[in-house]
Structures are given as structure tokens and as C-alpha cells.
Amino acid sequence: MSRPVPTSDTTDTQTRFTIATAAVNTFLDYLSVHAKLEYVALISFSSVYEVSVPFTRDFDSIRNKLLVLEEGDKTCIDTAFLGVNQVVLNEWGCQTPVQIILITDGSIGVGSIGRNRIVQALPLPPSYPAKIHVLPVVSPHDTSLQHAMPLYQKIVDLANNTTSNSNGNLSRGSIYCPDQLSVPGVITAMTRLCEQHYQEFWCTLKCGQLEARVQLFPAPQTISHEGIATTYTLANQLHVIGFIQQTELGTPIATSKHLVIPQTQSGNATARENYGSKTPTKEGSSSNDGSTTDEDMSDPSKVPNFCVLLHGALKVEGMAAIVLLGADWWGTLSAWCEASRARRSCLLLSVLRPGACTSPWLGALDQLGPAEDGHTPAETFPIRSWRSYSGGGSACAWARPHALLADVQKVLRHARKLPDKTQHLYKELNRLRRAAISLGFSELLNAVGTALERECAALPQTAPPECALQLAHAARALQDPRTALDIKHTLQPLGTNFSVTPMTH
């Protein structure tokens, strides 16, 4: 990256690094206009990687970091993806789609041997859905680019296979070679990348006679249904066809989630990303008296908007809206509050998998009707009898590795405090077991059972006999093939009755 680039202006000395910096700034400038809510991280790499700026919406912090960034010793693309995987998994987990832009100098190694070694060392495909775009800062006539193109294509293809298999996303990463090794050439290539993969998506949200022009962020992608060649593309009109209590809706599997941002009079969507200032109260009062003056119209926060009304109603009533996205395709709208200092409130669209039976506990979505039709007070909806299990306990949320580790460590802490914590141990074991069976994570049960056996073997000689019996019983119960996958089964403590008889001589 430190190699100089010949220019017609002899007074201006440019390097590939300064051209790459211009490409990053072009990318940030585009997002500042079209995707202000996007999170961006900056990772620099050579023989080692460095997280220069973690994921942030403060694009100026990235621009400032570019000014003090230094070149490294050599190009190691496999090291770059090691750093990217670490940052993405720690921040977002393995479910959030990510776009990766690799800006490199076009150097990959020495000949085909170096390229083959790098391909074998690449930590790809990633364990999360990703699209990888490659922008080499190199002249199109440079021989190094010809050697590097097979490697770049392999990187893009590996990520494409992961994206297609994970969520049916038909959009692909690509390679964007500049027409010339110069700042204008790289800016043109980066602009082309942004226009293809960071487009705004506008549509109309309707509910009866009410409607609003909204932007969905991030832009939804065309998806394909498993086992069917048909592709599904979001329509330009989203129709709210009904409402349902959040407790009855539950959490159906969503292929993607999008913020719903209303359009203002000036056409800027992000200016009204926060709905909280207009949320009505339970009694139906609002923050204004219904009148709109010329001064109010100049302030976007005082202009009446259907999205503000819908957000407030869903939030106050604890309900969600069922939205028709297309033929045999539905989604849900709910009030959502961002977990950050800004505490932005907005509508969240969850795009369900195509088909009417994406939520089995609700039945076919195209057959749902008004609550008063055939509804009796004795009925409960939805009905899941096995949820009334003994032992209670909250559900397990394993979005990140440390959450799973914390639940396992909690079980082991109770195991080391037997017999006082016998009931607590089995309560946590049942909670862990139900979550593992629900996720198809049967290996966890065997691992926890093995850990309990180790705890049993490590008991001190002064430990009460009940400790060893309970630990051995719990380990066997977790690994019992007869009840291993029976979610209705509840582990019970081993019944013991130890008494101490005094001895006399």
C-alpha cells in the first residue's frame, strides 16, 4: 500500500494507501446520505490484524482514524478474515447478515504456490451469512491482478455459498476493479459497489384508508423458499390485514428484520426515525391538540404521520400487526426500542418465511379472522399444554457464546453446593435441557452429563453421600436415551433418606 502511484501532477505524490483511503471515504459519504443507520467497522491488516474502529454509526470516527492509520509489512488476506470473523461473531453472533468490503493492493504471494496456500488458510466460508466484495487498488493492466483474480473469485464464491444456504438471499458479492489506478478510478468503482448493494427501498404502508410512504432499512433482498424454485420479492405496497396480541404471536422465525422509517416532506426518512415524542397515552391523549400550523409543518417532528399513530397504538396495547408482503407471504410489525443510549423508538418489520404455516401455533395465516367470530370466553389462544411444566425458570437466550457458558457454569455452581442446592440444581438442569432439545443441541446434554460425572469424581471424602448419588443420578438422566429428546419429561431429584445412628462401645 505504500508504493507510489505515478500521476500527471508532479507536485502531488500519491500512494495506493491514499487511494484506498479515498475509496473508504467515498463509501462513508454514500452511507451518510442513503444508509445513516448502517453500522460500520474498520479493520486494518498485514501480517496481523487490528480493529481500528469497532462497529459504530459515527462515520467521522472512521474518517479520523484513516488520517493516522499506518501501512503494515505485507498483505495476508487470511489474517484479515480471521479478524473479521472474530469481530462479527463477538458483536452480532452467527445470525446477522454482514457485508464485507476487502480493499487490498492486489498482492497475494508468490506465484500459484502462494495462492494455493492462502486458499487453504482462508477461514471461509464464515459461520454467519455474509457477502464479500473485493476492491483491489491496482491498475487493470497489472500482471499481479491477473494472478490475484482466481483468489478473489474463490473468496467471493465461498461467501456466496454461505449466504445462499443460510437464508436464500439471491444477492451476491462481486469484484470491483477500477478502470485506472487513480483516485477517480477507485471512487467510480466504490460508487458502483454502493449503488448495487446499498440501495434504498421505498414502499407504501397501508391500513384501510390510512397510508404512509416508508423506507425499509436495511433494504430487503429477494429470497427463495426451501425446496421451491420460486423466488419472492417484496411488493411496493405493504398491507396491514389484522392485529394480534404479542403474547399470542410469540416469536416466529424471521428471515430478516427491517426498521420502518417514515418519509418526511423533504423526502428524508432518517429525520423521523424516532417515534417516541408522538406516542399517545393509554387514555388516547397526544402531545399536540390536533391543529397544524405553518410553523409545525416546517418541523418534521410535528407533522402527523400514520407510522407514529401505528407505533403508539401497538406499544400501548401490546399488540403486533400482521402484514401482507406478497402472494402467500406475510410479516409482522411491532413497536421496537433500540437498546442504546439514544433509545430510538420505531416500527420493526419481521419478514416471515414464505408460506401460510410459518407459525404452527397460530395455524394458517390466511385463515385467521376477527376474534369475535366463533370465539368463546373459555377458549385460550394459542394452546400449548406442555408449556405448563414444573420447575419454571426463564428461557435460555444463547445469542452469544458467553451466555451459554454462563448457564453451564450456573449448573456446576449448584452441583458444588449439594445437598443444600439440590432443588436449584434440577431446576437449572430442566431449563437447560428444554432449551437444548428445542434447538436440537443434544450434544450439550452429553457434555453437561460428563461434567457432572467429573464433579462427582472430584468430591472430597468429607462430602455427604447424597452429593455423589445426586450427581450420578443427574448425569445418567441427562444421557438416558429413553428420555433424551422428550421435552415433556422433567428431571426429578433422587429420593434419599440418610439417617445417622450413634455408635457406642
URWORA-V594217 format. One record per backbone hydrogen bond with DSSP energy under -1.0 kcal/mol. CO is the residue of the C=O (numbers start at 1). NH is the residue of the N-H. Records with the same first field share a line. If there is no record, write none. Layout:
CO->NH + NH
This chain:
1->17
3->16
14->5
15->19
16->20
17->21
18->22
19->23
20->24
21->25
22->26
23->27
24->28
25->29
26->30
27->31
28->32
30->34
31->35
35->38
40->56
42->53
44->50
48->46
50->44 + 52
53->42
56->40
57->59
59->63
60->64
61->65
62->66
76->80
77->81
78->82
79->83
80->84
81->85
82->86
83->87
84->88
85->89
86->90
87->91
88->92
98->131
100->133
102->135
104->137
110->114
111->115
112->116
113->117
114->118
115->119
116->120
117->121
118->122
122->124
129->98
131->100
133->102
134->176
135->104
136->138
139->142
143->147
144->148
145->149
148->152
149->153
150->154
151->155
152->156
153->157
154->158
155->159
156->160
157->161
158->162
159->163
160->164
161->165
162->166
163->167
164->168
174->134
180->182
182->186
183->187
184->188
185->189
186->190
187->191
188->192
189->193
190->194
191->195
192->196
193->197
194->198
201->216
203->214
204->238
205->212
206->240
207->210
210->207
212->205
213->263
214->203
215->261
217->259
222->170
223->232
225->228
230->225
232->223
236->204
238->206
239->324
242->322
244->320
245->249
246->250
256->351
258->349
259->217
261->215
264->267
269->272
270->273
275->278
276->279
281->284
285->281
293->297
294->298
296->299
299->302
300->303
305->309
306->310
307->311
308->312
309->313
310->314
311->315
312->316
313->317
314->318 + 319
318->246
320->244
321->333
322->241
323->331
324->239
325->235
326->329
328->355
329->325 + 326
330->352
331->323
332->350
333->321
334->348
336->346
338->340
344->338
345->275
346->336
347->260
348->334
349->258
350->332
351->255
356->365
359->362 + 363
364->367
365->368
370->373
376->379
384->387
385->388
387->389
400->403 + 404
401->405
402->406
403->407
404->408
405->409
406->410
407->411
408->412
409->413
410->414
411->415
412->416
414->417
417->421
419->422
421->425
422->426
423->427
424->428
425->429
426->430
427->431
428->432
429->433
430->434
431->435
432->436
433->437
434->438
435->439
436->441
441->444
442->446
443->447
444->448
445->449
446->450
447->451
448->452
449->453
450->454
451->455
452->456
453->457
454->458
456->459
460->463
464->467
465->469
466->470
467->471
468->472
469->473
470->474
471->475
472->476
473->477
474->478
475->479
